[in-house]
Structures are given as C-alpha cells and as structure tokens.
Amino acid sequence: MSSSTDPAHDVDAVIVGGGFAGLYATHRLRNTLGLTVQSFDAGSGPGGTWYWNRYPGARCDIESIYYSYAFDEDLQREWRWSERFAAQPEILAYLNHVADRYDLRRSYEFDTRVTSAVWSDVDKLWTVTTDTGRSVTTRFLIGATGGLSVAKKDDFPGIADFRGEVYHTSSWPEHVDLTGKRVAVIGTGSTGIQIIPEVARVADQLIVFQRTPNFACPIGNRPTTDEEWEDTVANYRAIRTQSRSTYGGLPYPAAQPSALAVDEKTRREVYDRYYNGGGFRMVTSTFNDILFDLQANDTVADYIREKIRERVNDPEVARILTPGDDHPYGTKRAPFETNYYETFNRDNVKLVDVRATPIETITPTGLRTSADDHEFDVLILATGFDALTGPLIALNLVGRDGVRLADAWADGPRSYLGLAVHGFPNFFTIVGPQSPSVLTNFPVSIQEHVDWVSDAITTMRERGASTIEAAAESVETWTNLVNGIAACTLYPLAKSSWYMGANIPGKPRTVLLFLAGLPLYNAICAEVAATDYGGFSIDGTTAPTPGLIELDPAMAVLAGGLMIGDTGPLETAPLEVLRAIMGGTMPAPDRPSVRAVDTSYSSRGSELPARIFVPADKGGDSLPVVVFLHGGGWIAGNINAAAGICLALASELGAVVISPSYRLAPEHPFPAAIHDAIAALSWAAEVAAEHGGDKRRLAVVGESAGGTLAAIAAQQLRDAGGPPLAAGALIYPPIDPQASTASRLRYRNGPILSAALLDRMWSTYLGDARNDQSSLADPSKAKSLEGLPPTLVVTVELDPSRDESEDYARQLAHAGVATEIVRISGLAHGTLPMSALVPRASEILEAVVAFLRAHLTAPQPAASRLPSQSDPAYGITTV
Ligand code: NA7
C-alpha cells in the first residue's frame, strides 16, 4: 500500500491477537485485501482464549455449530464438531486448522507480546514494539486482543509463602495432575462452575471458597449425532442469517413479551423448556422483560433458586449456594454447568462462604478465613479478568499528542461504535468495549467487525487517504447512548459484574457493552459506512454522524427490540405482520377516572366502530371534544391500539375523546379513509352533547397517517361550512407521497419508519399514482389553507417524514393560520403509542395537551393571524 507520498513503513497492518478475531482479521486483511500484515500473539500458537484457558472442564457455553466461523462455506462444512458444546481442546484444534487452512501462521510471531504502540502524527504511522525487542511500523493497528485475556490480579496476602502449587485458570499449564490431592478453588463465576465438578472427581479433597453465589443452569452437553450434523450442514446458510437477526447473534427462538403478562403455569413451562440444556436461551428466549423489569426478573431468579434447593442435599449448603438479591439473573454473565450443584453433595467437597467469613491470608499450607484455617496442596484461582478494557490498555498505546489510552480511558472506555477511539487514528478494536461484544456469539460479531474494518480500509485505499479517526463529538454521543441504554436495563444493578467493570477494585464502574442488541448495532455500523463514515474524520474531514446515533436511549432499546426476529425489514413484512405490530395494544396506566363507551357511526353506508372516552368527574361544565384519528399508514392500526393515547388525552386534558375507526387499504383504498374521517368529525359534533361535550370546542388530533387525515378533514369541514373546528394537532403526519426532503434521505432507513415502508403505505393506500396530486391525499395540495383552525404540528427528529410535516406547518403559518411546531429530539416516527416503553414519548402528548388546553378552554372562533419569521409560533421549538 506504500505510495510515493507515503513514508516508508514495514507493514500495512499489525494485528494483535491470535484468537478468533486475530486469525480472521489476518486472513481478511492479508488474503482478501492483499495488505502486508504482521500479527502477534503471546501464546506459542493460535487460539487466543482457547489457547490459554486449558483448565479441566473448559468448554464453550454456545453450541459449536453456532460458535464457529461463517465466512467460508467449505470450512463450516468440513469441520465436524463432535459435541454439542465443544470442549477447549476441540476448539483449539479448530483454530489451528483455520490457521493452517488459510496459511496464517507465516504472518504470526508467536511467543511475542506487544508491549507498546506509539502514533506518529508526522508519518501517520504506528510504531509497535514487542517483548522480543522487535519494532514494526504500520499504517493500521488492529486490537484483536479478546475481552478476557488479562487475568484479575489478586494480591492475597501471604500467597508468596504458599508451599503448594498455585494456578490461575486463565494460564493453565499442560499436564497438571490433581489426582489424590487436596485442592482449593477460589471463585464461582463461569470458570469456577466449570472446573469445580472436574476437580472434585479426581481430587482427594476439594474446598470451594465462594464469595458470591451464582445462578447456574445445566448446559446439557452430549455428542452431536450424524443426523443433527447433516441437518446443520444443509441449513447453515439459514442458520447464519437467523443468527444475525437476534439479540446476541444466536439463532435462538424469540422471547415472549413479558413474564408478568402470563400466568405462573405458563411461565414455568417456558423456564422448564430452557433450564435444562437451553444455554443462553434462558436469558434471551424466555421473556423480553427479564433484563428490564426487576419483578419479571424475580420470576426467573426464583425458578433457578428453587432448582438449586432441589439439587443440593444439605439445606445449609443450598442456602449458601443460592443467590440473593446481589444481582438480577443475566446481569452478571450467566454460567452453565454439568453436575455443579450435585458436586456439593459429595463427601470430598466442602463449601466455604467467604462473604460471611472473609479470606484473611494465604498461609504456607493453605488459607485462613476470619473463622477457620484450611489446608490444601493446590490453590486454583478462578477469580476472573480485567475484562474488555484491560487487554487494550495493556498494549500501552500512545496516541496523538502523546495521550495514553490508559489516561483517555481513566474514567471508563470512550469509543465510537466500540471500534475506534478519538486521538488514536487508524486503530481499530475488534469486539471492543462499548460494542455488543461478549453479549454476543463472538464469531458472528467478530466477523461483522473485521468486515467493517476491512471495508473502511478499502475505502481509504481507494481515496488515497492516510488517516481515519473517530471524531471527539461522535465518541461523546456514542458513550452517552451506550450509557443511556444501560440505564434502561437492570445491568447496572449487578454489584460485582465484570460487564460493568465492577469486579476489579479501583476500575471505573461503567457499562462496557452496547446493550440494545446486535441487529440495531449492525444497522448503526452499516449506516456509518453508508454515510461516508459519518462521525469519523478521514484525513481531517469529518462527515456528520448518522441519525441513528442520536436516538434517545429508550427509543434505541425499542428500535433494537423491533429489529430482532426473522420478520425482516418492516417494508417487506406481510400485511398481517404489519397489522399485528401496529395494531398491538401497549400497556397503559389505569385511568379509573375515564369511562370508555363502545359505539359506532355511519360513513357512506358502512357502520364503523368507535369508542368514546368520557372523564367521570367533569365538574358540571361541558367539556371540550377531541376526535383522535389513529396511525398505521392507512393500512394498519385500530382503536384498541389507540386506547392508551385516548385515555391519557381524556384524562390529562379533561376532554371527551372520540376515537373512530376508519376503513383501511388495500381492502378499502383511497379515498375511503378520508371520507370516514370527515364523517366521524361530523358525527362527533352531533353526539358530543350526549356525553357531556361542547361541540363548539371541537378539535381534531391525528397521529401519523391519522394526522394526514386530520389535516385534510379540517380543510374539508372548512369548505363544507362545518362543523367548525376550534383546533387541530397533527402528530408527525406524512404529507406528500412524493416528498424528497432532507429528512426523507437522512432517515431513509428509519429507525422504525423507513422511506421504503412509507412509500409502501402511500402506494397501498392511494393505488393509482395520479391520486398523489389529490388534495384528499396530500393536504398541501389544497387550493387554500386560509381559515383553518389553530394547528399544532409535532414532529420527531428521526423521521423520514419530518421535513414535509414541518413544511406543511410553515405553509399553514403563511396562510395566516395560528401554527405551532414542536420538534422532539431523539425520537422516531410512531413512538406515541409506545409511551410505556419510551418515557420521553410523553413529551408528544404533553405538547398536544398544552396546545389544546390553550385553544379549547373557551368557545372561540378559528384564529387567523399571520406570524412573522420572528414569531415564536412560526419557528421550530425543539424540546
Ligand atoms: P468471573 O465471572 O469474574 O468470576 C470470578 C469469580 O471469582 C467470582 O465468583 C468472584 O466473586 C470470585 N472472586 C474474584 N476475586 C475474588 C477474591 N479476591 N476473593 C474471593 N472471590 C473472588 O470470572 P470467570 O473466569 O469465572 O468468568 C469469566 C468469563 O470467562 C466468563 O464469564 C466466560 O465468558 C468466560 P464475586 O462475584 O466477585 O464476589
């Protein structure tokens, strides 16, 4: 890649690490891109984590057929996994096979640890040095260091004087024989839980020192059958595609919405299905709210607690092994086991609770707690890792202006996408902190990351660019998003989870992972690449960050959740699926003070359902009347889905709210819906008084497609001479089927509403393209906008239809209509019905209530005033 303007450098890329990430990065950059590559690993061969963690019982908790590379069909067909969950030797053999198959060893220096890397802003190069004294200059530096490659250092007092053997599980030597020995294990995380049953089988005596009990479920390992294997090979492509559509990159079934929405029997059936051998399905395929709602989490936590008590004979031992409220299930890495709890029923195994009686010192012959002395010959430390940030900080990186990564991350990781760090140009982290990383099936997310980096490098080569660097603002935005998402979950409640950096004394306690799932994360990364690497600065020029990164965190959780599953993009989803999604009811707070009456109205010979919401305590006065037209793109949505909004509106505003259904396309194409909306408004004026409403204070409110209908209906009533409207509120209404605004382009991929879905809705509704020009379809095509009632237009920032809505509001204002625009940041189209999940969606309703309150308090004629550019009613208010 050197060119005449390039300062000489030894290689194009240095890759640190020889595990799943480093091997694939070496293959991709060298064999596919044709770069010169130098790779390093401190081990004597390939394998990374699977090279070092050779302790007895080391096994992957993800099925091998999923936990493997997908980049080469031949590779995945030719390597037959012998067990459902492969043990460490088999995974190590697989990675050696990969190294040989793609001739990767010649790019590696093994037994070599990178000890520092220093950036030169003059040459735009990294100089990488190693513990063998080698120094290599490179354009790109790839940190494929693994999340769990730096062991937690425990300074147990007295350990230097211990006369027996000491092993940390993460650097387990070959040929350790524990047969007949007295062994102690400190630590009951995933590693301790795997090694303890194995040691108990061969040791004379085993003492387990447990600080925090864990929620472990049986892994259910067994040999793979030929039939299973053939089935897998035949379906690998579908399996890999499905993997990418799930939260953690695993082709597991989707979860049910809520553990609290089903009865005890159903819940138990779901947990029974996954407890034994379901692996991470226990976390991701049971109920969606177990990681968000403590009460929901309690149901699974109690279930596992009960299983522990069933499996352990001695009630006192069972009590010590049963987790309390130290962490909700799944917020610390969920461990899986084989005979773990039964191990404590053995005569040669003893459990010591070092939370109750803390370790005081290691003695020459064992260990002393505050209560007792314990003797043993071998001490096994299964005490964990300085996860995710530790391995990168250990590289001793010095970036631009001499800034050390250790200092830049002193308060926790600060990256862009978990891929790049401001001040450290041309440095990429594979499955780094602030990406979904260890919450995913690593081979899947590693491939996504390496491919993304490889594409970025290709783009740079095509442009002849020298540097790519995360902009400071992008890092700030990303860090806020990652932290904001975490705050919507239960993860921060775990007291000592390494997901939060909380297992290492002195390490900043902050979330290390992007928690809104792989599909949203991958969509964000793709969007960054598609927007000319938005948020990155290439040779000093920074492209704007894509809108997805500005999502409100709760909105991100919701958008991420909607992307999970095999429905595919909403624009291509079958109509029934769209109707199920948009017609589903969301939980709504109880509003006992509002009474709902089911009724009907007639429109052009059809009798259509409607619901009327009446505040019970109306204080003797007749109330304002609001007709609410639901959203759903004229093809979906219904009055049940709108009930929560109508209840809130009735209660907050103190108004009679009338919610009419209207006929949907394609069964009833344009102009059926608008005819119904007009009929509904006329009917509402007629029946208002029966429900305590004052028809002189009649307003129309519509959400999304309902907003479009509301705008047109207001024009039609004006032209027909009534009934008069006192106000209107249009919530993110699409206006122009043919709009080609900046927001249509910027948010063409959503979130939630994409430009393609919007097009599909318009065309399903309008049918004949000539209808696009009709003022019964597009309210901006009306001959005149004068004389319309005061109108509020609420828009949300991340919406392809945002600009056309605001343009329509400006047109209204020019026509002398008292108009107000409120734009709400960070939210996406369609959020209003989901207020229960996205708290900030309540800002939409607040804006509507405030506006209507101001215009409906007393009977008033339609206002008509022409705002000037400086009039606040004319400008855009962003809240
Ligand atoms: P973990 O999950 O961090 O577990 C470490 C265990 O060691 C955990 O039970 C700790 O108790 C315990 N520990 C750590 N330090 C001490 C001291 N000083 N005294 C007593 N007990 C201690 O690491 P693992 O290796 O099990 O798993 C790491 C990942 O590897 C795993 O999740 C897989 O992804 C593979 P604590 O909970 O902090 O009270």
Residues whose N, C-alpha, C, O or C-beta is under 5 A from the ligand:
A	BS01	NA7	L148 D154 I186 G187 T188 G189 S190 T191 G192 R211 T212 R333 A382 T383 G384 F385 S496 W498 N503
